[in-house]
Every structure is written in C-alpha cells, then in structure tokens.
C-alpha cells in the first residue's frame, strides 16, 4: 500500500466555508471546487463527504456518483454544528446505509462537530452503540463509525462514546495550538487504545481566521508522517476542497508534499 492511499479529503459543498456566518473565517477569493475535484487536485483517493449548513440533503445519489471511482468514501451521519436537520438522534444514517448498498466504496459514517454539549446529549453512548450496530448490519457488509475529536475537547470527551466508535479523527482547530501537538496526540492515544486514528490537517487556520503558515504545515505534516510510519496514525485528512482553489500557499505546499511522499510504501492496515 502507498502512503497516498491513507490520505483523505474533508469534502463539503463548494462555497460553504465562505458562507458560514457571513465568512466568519475571513477566507479570500471564491470557491467553486467540488469535493471529487478537490481530491483529484490534491492527489488523494479517499473522501469524508460531510454535510455543512444543512447541504447536501438526501438523497445523496448524485454526490455518491461523482465519487464512485474513489478508493473509499465516508458520509456524515451528522454534519457541522450549523446542520441542525441532522440532530434527530439518527442523522442521515438511513441514507448512508442506502448509499452503501449502491456504492461499494462507501465504508462508513462520520459524526462531525460531535463533542459539543448539545450533541453529546442527543447522542449518548447507547445511541452510538445503536448507530454502530446499524452500520455493521444494515448494508449487508460492515461499515465503520467515525467521529471528530478536537484538541480543545480532549478534556470533556466521554470515553464511553469513543469506545463505541471505530475510527477517531483528531483535529487542531487553532494554529497556535500546533506546538502542543505531541502532548495532545499522546492524550488522544491514551483515550483511544486499539482504535484507528487519523489526523485532520487544516489548510487554513480557521481558529484564528488567518492563513496557515508553511512552517506550520511542515511541522504538523512531518509529525503525522512519522506517526504513520510508527503505526500510531493511520492517515491524514486534508480540509478541504472548499479552500483548495482560492490561491493559498498552504494548499500549494500540501499538494507538492502529497506528490513527494505519496508513493512511499507503507504497511496495510
């Protein structure tokens, strides 16, 4: 297996990051690149296709068709915090199972922005266990339950919730927290023994509403690659197509880095 086979795109509707709260994150330019286009542009073959601002709405057939040639696709069970239609206790799980029956490259469902107080109340461990059971049995083949964990939520995450998830994705929201990446990842490892883990890599410093520097990109991606080689990390998720075409230096750096390291062989998981 090549390292690029472990790289993912965090895919959302074009323009959704600019549209969030009237461009809260001060993004430049105009975004028109779709998720499948963004993955191809960066040179990755897997996608977490995530609902943002309530879009897309089921049925997901048109989007799944665009991604049918990708290696793996994971759809969101619940989207970002602004996607309130997902907060039903079940989210889009029935639609994900239906899509998985149609598209064999769909391999799971992800809980985005999960460890806020409201969502933890809506999705207690017993509900997650039910969602996991539905994913494992509903499509005629087992699908995995993924979850988003931010570094700033490490102190409030419910280990019982993590225990019900198959794949943990770990994100550092603020660029000024990246110097603490080793310490924070160590905390995550202690909370998630035996779990599959992927690191989220922002191509824009959303937490501080400014560009991610090349030094920050070099540091975090270097560590993620080291942890992948050690077997502590399965892969990297790059966020996202929604900023891939707006002229960011961090995007160009990531694209070149993926090209440089992507053909290295790594043990399959």
Phi, psi and omega in degrees: 000140178268154181302324181298337177290347178259004180264142182231158169252138168273104189256130179220171182299139177305139177083352186291329178288320176295325185283341186294116178048048176056051179060054178308324188268006173059043180285138177278171168068194180231134182255125178233355186283127179278171186298310181298323177295319180296320178296315179296320180297318181279340180088034177242160190240005181232153183216132163269108184264109196241134176290134176223138184054032177080003183238146357285164175259150175300149004280151184263011187306316184296320179288318179298324178297321179296334184254014188295338180265003178283159182293308178219148174226134174239121178270154178280133170283314169236139181272203182295172184298339180272359180264072188290339180295342179280344188275064181250354188098343178230343178058221182261026188297322179298321179291322178297316179297319178297317179296321181295331176289333181269328187233108185293346179276356175279120190238003179178183177226143185241143175261105180275154175044050195276322193270024165287157187300317183297316183286327175298327178289324181285332185235071176291169182308322181295325177289321177297321177299322178292316177300317180297318178297318179298319179294323183285333188244339192285331187261001183084001175205152184287132172251155184259147175262119180255158177213149176265130174235126175265152179300326183282356176256003183301331181280348184239356182296143178268113182300329178297327175290314179299324180298334180274355182258149180270324187229129180252124174253130190244126188233138175254106189290319183254133179300328182287357176265351182299328176300341179262018187299317180300313181296317182291321179292326176298319176299316181298317180300320180292331179280340190230052180298134177080359182271154168285136182229138172232149178259134172275137181236108177283138176263002173219142180278081185298320184296336178242006176053052179203169182298148169280131183281160177296322178299320178294321177295314181299317183293309184291317181293326175298318179291318180299319180295319177300315181292328175295316180296328179281345182090007180274341183226135181277322184190189182230139175247120181264131183245110003192185173299338184288351175227007186289341186241027183247016171083035181269136177298324181296326178293314178299318179297313182298318180298316179291323179294316178300318178296322184287321186258349192296333184269003176294135179282141179218150183298139178289150176244000000 
